[in-house]
Amino acid sequence: MAGKGGALSEGIIKKIILSYTYVAIWIFLSFTVIVYNKYILDRKLYNWPFPISLTMIHMTFCSSLAFLLVRVFRVVEPVHMSRTLYLNAVVPIGILYSLSLWLSNSAYIYLSVSFIQMLKALMPVAVYSIGVALRKDEYKSNTMMNMVSISVGVAIAAYGEARFDSWGVILQLGAVCFEATRLVLIQILLTSKGITLNPITSLYYIAPCCLVFLTIPWLSVEFPILREKSSFQFDFWIFGTNSLCAFALNLAVFLLVGKTSALTMNVAGVVKDWLLIAFSWSVIKDAVTPVNLIGYVLAFFGVAYYNYSKLQALKAKEAQKKAAQGNDEESGKLLENRDSGESMGKRVESRD
C-alpha cells in the first residue's frame, strides 16, 4: 500500500512540475515577444516603426513553418475544410486577426508596455459585450456589473498614465475589439460546427489569409516609405529570432492549453502582465504612477472574479453532465431488468 501511495504521490508531483514548466515556458515566450516587438518598433530603441511590415514578416515565417509541420513532416493532421467554409469562416477570422495584430503592434510606438498591459485587461469586457450582441452569451446583470468594475479600473489607470497618448489608446482599444470579435466568431463559425483548430493548424489556414490582407494597407502605407529608405538592410538575425519567438509562442499556447486548461492560461496571463509592468518600470524605465496601479488592481480583481465565475460555471456544467449520464445509466439498468424479468416470465409460461 505504501509503495502504491508513494508512486501515486510521485506521479502527482511530476504532473505539478510539468504544469508549472508549461506555464513558465508560455510566460517567458509571451514576455519575450511583447518586449522584442516593443524594442523593434520603438523609435527610441531599434527605431523600425513599421508594424504592418513586422506583422507580415511574422505571418510569412509562421505560415511557412506551419506548412512544413502539416504537409511535409505531418506533425499534425490538416482539418478537412471546404472552400465555402474557408471563405465564409476562416477568411473573416483571418482578417480580424490581421487587424488585431496590426493595431496592437502599432500601439507599441506610442504607449508604454505597462500601460498596454493595463488596457488589455478590457479583453473580457469586449468578449462578453460582443458575445451578448451576437447572441452567443446570455446577458446577466451581475456579469455586466463585473465588466463595469473592470472598465472603471482601466479608466482610472488611463487617468493616471504619465505618457498618455490618445492615438495609441485608440489603436490598442481597436486591437482589443478586433481580437474579441475574432474569439467570438471562432465559437460561432467554427466550434459550433465541430471544427477545432490547434495553434499549428490555425497558422496553417489563417496566417496566409492575414498575409494577403495586410498586403493591401502595406502597399499604400509603409511600402512607399521603405522604398525611399534605400539605406535599410534586412536584419535576418533580429527579424528571424523575433519571428521564431512568435511561432514558438503559438506552440507554447498549444502545449499549455492541451496539457492544463484555458483557465490556467488566463491565470498565467495575469502573472505575465504583472511581470511586464514590473519590467517596464524597472528596466525600460517607463513611468508607473500610484494612480496607474490603483486602477489596474481594481481591474485585476474584476478579471480574477470573472475567471472564478467561469470556473464555477464549468464545474456546474460538468456536474449536470455527470448527473445526466448517471440518470441514463440508471434508466438503462431498469429497462434491462424489466426486459430480463419479462423474458423470465415468458419462460415460466412456456413451461407451464
DRENKOL-569057 format. One line per field, with one value per residue (C-alpha): x, y, z; residue number from 0; residue in three letters. Coordinates in Angstrom, 3 decimals. Example, Ala and Ser with C-alpha at 12.3 -4.5 7.8 and 13.67 -1.06 7.14 Angstrom:
2
xx: [12.300|13.670]
yy: [-4.500|-1.060]
zz: [7.800|7.140]
seq: [0|1]
type: [ala|ser]
***
This chain:
352
xx: [0.000|2.817|4.542|1.372|0.788|4.391|4.132|0.894|2.431|5.445|3.168|1.210|4.443|5.673|2.361|2.537|6.159|5.249|2.254|4.413|7.032|4.442|3.227|6.809|7.582|4.430|5.053|8.693|7.826|4.852|7.010|9.830|7.602|5.995|9.311|11.004|8.221|8.461|12.246|11.921|9.065|10.018|11.697|13.980|15.262|15.746|13.732|11.897|8.306|6.654|4.040|2.396|5.753|6.658|3.304|3.761|7.232|5.685|2.890|5.304|7.559|4.682|2.740|5.904|6.760|3.125|3.079|6.200|4.769|1.378|2.207|5.840|6.594|2.900|3.247|-0.494|-3.246|-4.918|-8.614|-10.929|-12.411|-14.444|-13.726|-17.089|-16.333|-12.868|-14.244|-17.206|-15.433|-11.633|-11.251|-13.317|-11.404|-8.105|-8.997|-9.901|-6.674|-4.538|-6.274|-5.771|-2.045|-1.537|-3.161|-1.639|1.867|1.217|0.345|3.917|5.137|3.008|2.415|4.497|4.488|2.987|0.063|-0.679|-0.983|-3.408|-5.547|-5.552|-7.475|-10.523|-10.464|-13.102|-15.331|-15.072|-15.548|-18.623|-20.200|-19.695|-20.884|-24.119|-24.553|-24.153|-26.386|-23.581|-23.632|-26.605|-26.940|-26.578|-26.722|-24.090|-21.658|-22.236|-21.555|-18.272|-17.456|-18.227|-15.810|-13.037|-13.749|-13.665|-10.320|-8.821|-10.231|-8.513|-5.260|-5.567|-6.230|-3.006|-0.873|2.166|2.702|-0.931|-1.309|-4.841|-3.896|-2.037|-5.053|-7.382|-5.073|-4.897|-8.650|-9.259|-6.932|-8.868|-12.204|-10.987|-9.421|-12.579|-14.731|-12.361|-12.661|-16.469|-16.604|-14.375|-17.080|-19.896|-18.314|-16.006|-16.508|-20.307|-19.764|-17.452|-14.245|-11.382|-8.043|-4.920|-2.291|-0.390|-3.443|-4.705|-1.495|-1.640|-5.090|-5.189|-1.615|-1.638|-5.015|-3.572|-0.542|-2.696|-4.985|-2.119|-0.529|-3.293|-2.579|1.158|1.403|-0.172|1.096|4.542|5.963|6.492|8.423|10.535|11.319|12.626|14.873|17.436|19.891|17.723|19.103|17.027|18.471|17.999|19.136|16.735|13.666|14.449|14.714|11.701|9.589|10.859|9.772|6.324|5.960|7.254|4.646|1.876|3.305|3.514|-0.195|-0.961|1.183|-0.220|-3.915|-3.526|-1.715|-3.508|-6.531|-7.544|-8.292|-4.696|-3.521|-5.794|-4.314|-0.783|-1.633|-2.335|1.093|2.711|1.016|2.367|5.857|5.688|4.575|7.492|9.935|8.616|9.074|12.455|14.321|12.705|12.192|8.567|6.731|4.185|2.206|0.288|-2.995|-1.939|-1.508|-4.736|-6.723|-5.042|-5.503|-9.238|-9.347|-7.221|-9.754|-12.550|-10.764|-9.945|-13.616|-14.635|-12.266|-13.571|-17.172|-16.260|-14.622|-17.735|-19.949|-17.757|-17.920|-21.726|-21.944|-19.746|-21.872|-25.036|-23.438|-22.418|-25.888|-27.494|-25.146|-25.948|-29.693|-29.257|-27.288|-29.897|-32.718|-30.797|-30.380|-34.100|-35.057|-32.575|-34.004|-37.544|-36.699|-34.951|-37.979|-40.354|-38.229|-38.148|-41.923|-42.348|-40.101|-42.184|-45.399|-43.943|-43.004|-46.495]
yy: [0.000|2.378|1.659|2.425|5.611|6.673|6.008|8.000|10.907|10.842|10.898|13.856|15.735|15.138|16.370|19.550|20.184|19.709|22.050|24.771|24.165|24.704|27.870|29.159|28.477|30.292|33.282|33.516|33.382|35.756|38.150|37.876|38.522|41.612|43.136|42.189|43.821|46.936|47.010|46.779|49.275|51.922|54.982|55.317|51.726|49.796|52.502|50.467|51.829|49.634|47.479|46.180|45.030|43.362|41.551|40.421|39.059|37.085|35.750|34.732|32.897|31.245|30.141|28.630|26.669|25.621|24.306|22.234|20.824|19.982|18.920|17.770|16.420|15.663|16.596|17.354|16.368|19.102|19.764|18.744|22.060|23.001|26.133|27.600|27.074|28.584|31.712|32.113|31.272|31.326|34.440|36.732|35.367|35.904|39.500|40.251|38.601|40.666|43.891|42.966|42.277|45.386|47.743|46.106|46.287|49.912|50.787|49.946|53.015|55.364|53.674|52.065|48.282|48.621|50.788|48.472|45.535|47.584|48.332|44.622|43.976|45.154|41.936|40.098|43.201|43.242|39.458|39.420|42.541|41.270|37.793|39.300|41.497|38.472|36.343|33.949|34.819|35.419|38.865|38.743|41.853|40.633|39.795|43.210|44.877|42.957|44.244|47.801|47.412|46.269|49.228|51.685|50.241|50.636|54.193|55.089|53.549|55.609|58.776|58.201|57.383|59.675|59.140|59.143|59.239|59.369|57.816|54.971|54.271|54.238|51.759|49.431|49.582|48.842|45.830|44.591|44.946|43.107|40.314|39.929|39.756|37.129|34.979|35.154|34.375|31.324|29.988|30.859|29.955|27.050|25.489|25.321|23.279|20.828|22.276|22.817|24.305|24.000|26.774|24.958|24.313|27.818|29.298|26.924|28.180|31.729|33.106|33.085|34.882|37.514|37.966|38.575|41.011|43.007|43.468|45.949|48.572|47.810|48.838|52.227|52.999|51.508|50.312|53.855|54.885|51.711|52.197|55.701|54.336|52.829|52.558|49.962|46.426|43.489|42.235|38.456|37.899|40.414|39.606|35.883|35.423|37.693|35.593|32.370|33.599|34.473|30.974|29.306|31.269|29.685|26.231|27.116|28.040|24.615|22.922|24.905|24.592|20.968|19.836|22.079|24.234|27.564|28.837|28.094|30.229|33.084|32.924|32.713|35.743|37.783|36.795|37.731|41.144|41.966|40.822|43.033|46.033|45.454|45.012|48.093|50.173|48.800|48.076|50.162|52.979|53.607|55.729|53.770|56.099|55.161|56.005|53.591|50.793|51.543|51.394|48.228|46.497|47.240|45.853|42.876|41.899|42.239|39.925|37.457|37.340|36.846|33.865|32.463|32.765|30.959|28.157|27.773|27.698|24.990|22.915|23.244|22.197|19.145|18.194|18.407|16.187|13.581|13.669|13.210|10.320|8.724|9.033|7.498|4.577|4.030|4.126|1.651|-0.741|-0.502|-1.272|-4.147|-5.577|-5.183|-6.928|-9.755|-10.062|-10.226|-12.882|-14.979|-14.691|-15.885|-18.890|-19.852|-19.548|-21.702|-24.400|-24.389]
zz: [0.000|0.896|-2.395|-4.326|-2.334|-2.874|-6.624|-6.798|-4.906|-7.204|-10.258|-8.890|-8.123|-11.701|-13.086|-10.969|-12.020|-15.706|-15.394|-13.836|-16.548|-19.315|-17.565|-17.207|-20.900|-22.032|-19.739|-20.897|-24.607|-24.317|-22.297|-24.864|-27.902|-26.321|-25.227|-28.532|-30.578|-28.407|-28.954|-32.752|-33.167|-30.596|-32.147|-29.108|-29.366|-32.651|-34.450|-37.082|-36.753|-39.389|-37.615|-40.803|-42.175|-38.869|-38.761|-42.385|-41.578|-38.684|-40.909|-43.679|-41.219|-39.309|-42.394|-43.921|-40.767|-40.304|-43.910|-43.222|-39.966|-41.503|-45.073|-45.020|-41.529|-40.745|-37.079|-37.039|-39.451|-41.543|-40.981|-43.813|-44.920|-47.989|-49.992|-48.964|-45.270|-45.696|-47.390|-45.004|-41.722|-41.925|-44.092|-41.766|-38.752|-40.583|-41.455|-37.822|-36.627|-39.011|-37.920|-34.252|-34.752|-36.889|-34.366|-31.273|-32.787|-33.796|-30.183|-29.074|-30.967|-28.839|-25.460|-22.726|-22.289|-18.793|-19.942|-22.883|-20.465|-18.361|-21.424|-22.344|-19.101|-21.093|-23.164|-21.026|-21.262|-25.057|-25.428|-23.180|-24.745|-28.312|-27.273|-25.909|-29.014|-31.313|-29.019|-28.183|-24.463|-22.209|-20.616|-16.833|-14.686|-12.183|-15.014|-16.572|-13.216|-13.108|-16.608|-15.440|-12.496|-14.884|-17.178|-14.259|-13.129|-16.624|-16.850|-13.544|-14.814|-18.021|-15.991|-14.050|-17.120|-17.325|-21.090|-22.205|-25.990|-27.419|-30.770|-29.059|-26.817|-29.853|-31.602|-28.584|-27.913|-31.594|-31.328|-28.265|-30.109|-33.222|-31.143|-29.036|-32.184|-33.609|-30.467|-30.549|-34.295|-33.779|-31.444|-33.871|-37.233|-36.359|-32.910|-33.274|-36.473|-34.714|-36.225|-33.785|-34.815|-32.685|-32.974|-35.766|-37.965|-37.111|-38.525|-41.489|-42.518|-41.118|-41.499|-45.366|-45.288|-42.919|-45.154|-48.252|-46.425|-44.864|-48.300|-49.196|-46.466|-46.606|-50.298|-49.603|-46.061|-45.447|-48.768|-50.195|-47.033|-47.034|-50.734|-50.023|-47.248|-49.590|-46.692|-44.908|-44.899|-43.698|-40.405|-40.624|-37.040|-35.450|-37.563|-37.747|-33.977|-33.420|-35.827|-34.271|-30.832|-32.236|-33.720|-30.533|-28.564|-30.647|-29.932|-26.221|-26.254|-27.775|-25.125|-22.186|-23.079|-24.180|-21.027|-18.497|-19.420|-20.968|-17.459|-16.426|-19.346|-18.191|-14.682|-16.116|-18.259|-15.119|-13.717|-17.033|-17.021|-13.552|-14.600|-17.697|-15.637|-13.229|-16.156|-17.939|-14.788|-13.641|-16.911|-19.685|-17.138|-18.105|-15.554|-13.487|-11.193|-7.995|-9.788|-12.574|-10.056|-8.149|-11.391|-12.573|-9.183|-9.411|-12.967|-11.846|-9.164|-11.703|-14.163|-11.348|-10.315|-13.976|-14.282|-10.993|-12.226|-15.447|-13.445|-11.266|-14.380|-15.944|-12.747|-12.650|-16.308|-15.673|-12.645|-14.789|-17.454|-14.879|-13.307|-16.745|-17.556|-14.176|-14.852|-18.333|-16.899|-14.165|-16.732|-18.883|-15.957|-15.090|-18.696|-18.764|-15.507|-16.816|-20.094|-18.251|-15.901|-18.862|-20.582|-17.382|-17.113|-20.690|-19.994|-16.963|-19.003|-21.785|-19.261|-17.794]
seq: [0|1|2|3|4|5|6|7|8|9|10|11|12|13|14|15|16|17|18|19|20|21|22|23|24|25|26|27|28|29|30|31|32|33|34|35|36|37|38|39|40|41|42|43|44|45|46|47|48|49|50|51|52|53|54|55|56|57|58|59|60|61|62|63|64|65|66|67|68|69|70|71|72|73|74|75|76|77|78|79|80|81|82|83|84|85|86|87|88|89|90|91|92|93|94|95|96|97|98|99|100|101|102|103|104|105|106|107|108|109|110|111|112|113|114|115|116|117|118|119|120|121|122|123|124|125|126|127|128|129|130|131|132|133|134|135|136|137|138|139|140|141|142|143|144|145|146|147|148|149|150|151|152|153|154|155|156|157|158|159|160|161|162|163|164|165|166|167|168|169|170|171|172|173|174|175|176|177|178|179|180|181|182|183|184|185|186|187|188|189|190|191|192|193|194|195|196|197|198|199|200|201|202|203|204|205|206|207|208|209|210|211|212|213|214|215|216|217|218|219|220|221|222|223|224|225|226|227|228|229|230|231|232|233|234|235|236|237|238|239|240|241|242|243|244|245|246|247|248|249|250|251|252|253|254|255|256|257|258|259|260|261|262|263|264|265|266|267|268|269|270|271|272|273|274|275|276|277|278|279|280|281|282|283|284|285|286|287|288|289|290|291|292|293|294|295|296|297|298|299|300|301|302|303|304|305|306|307|308|309|310|311|312|313|314|315|316|317|318|319|320|321|322|323|324|325|326|327|328|329|330|331|332|333|334|335|336|337|338|339|340|341|342|343|344|345|346|347|348|349|350|351]
type: [met|ala|gly|lys|gly|gly|ala|leu|ser|glu|gly|ile|ile|lys|lys|ile|ile|leu|ser|tyr|thr|tyr|val|ala|ile|trp|ile|phe|leu|ser|phe|thr|val|ile|val|tyr|asn|lys|tyr|ile|leu|asp|arg|lys|leu|tyr|asn|trp|pro|phe|pro|ile|ser|leu|thr|met|ile|his|met|thr|phe|cys|ser|ser|leu|ala|phe|leu|leu|val|arg|val|phe|arg|val|val|glu|pro|val|his|met|ser|arg|thr|leu|tyr|leu|asn|ala|val|val|pro|ile|gly|ile|leu|tyr|ser|leu|ser|leu|trp|leu|ser|asn|ser|ala|tyr|ile|tyr|leu|ser|val|ser|phe|ile|gln|met|leu|lys|ala|leu|met|pro|val|ala|val|tyr|ser|ile|gly|val|ala|leu|arg|lys|asp|glu|tyr|lys|ser|asn|thr|met|met|asn|met|val|ser|ile|ser|val|gly|val|ala|ile|ala|ala|tyr|gly|glu|ala|arg|phe|asp|ser|trp|gly|val|ile|leu|gln|leu|gly|ala|val|cys|phe|glu|ala|thr|arg|leu|val|leu|ile|gln|ile|leu|leu|thr|ser|lys|gly|ile|thr|leu|asn|pro|ile|thr|ser|leu|tyr|tyr|ile|ala|pro|cys|cys|leu|val|phe|leu|thr|ile|pro|trp|leu|ser|val|glu|phe|pro|ile|leu|arg|glu|lys|ser|ser|phe|gln|phe|asp|phe|trp|ile|phe|gly|thr|asn|ser|leu|cys|ala|phe|ala|leu|asn|leu|ala|val|phe|leu|leu|val|gly|lys|thr|ser|ala|leu|thr|met|asn|val|ala|gly|val|val|lys|asp|trp|leu|leu|ile|ala|phe|ser|trp|ser|val|ile|lys|asp|ala|val|thr|pro|val|asn|leu|ile|gly|tyr|val|leu|ala|phe|phe|gly|val|ala|tyr|tyr|asn|tyr|ser|lys|leu|gln|ala|leu|lys|ala|lys|glu|ala|gln|lys|lys|ala|ala|gln|gly|asn|asp|glu|glu|ser|gly|lys|leu|leu|glu|asn|arg|asp|ser|gly|glu|ser|met|gly|lys|arg|val|glu|ser|arg|asp]
***
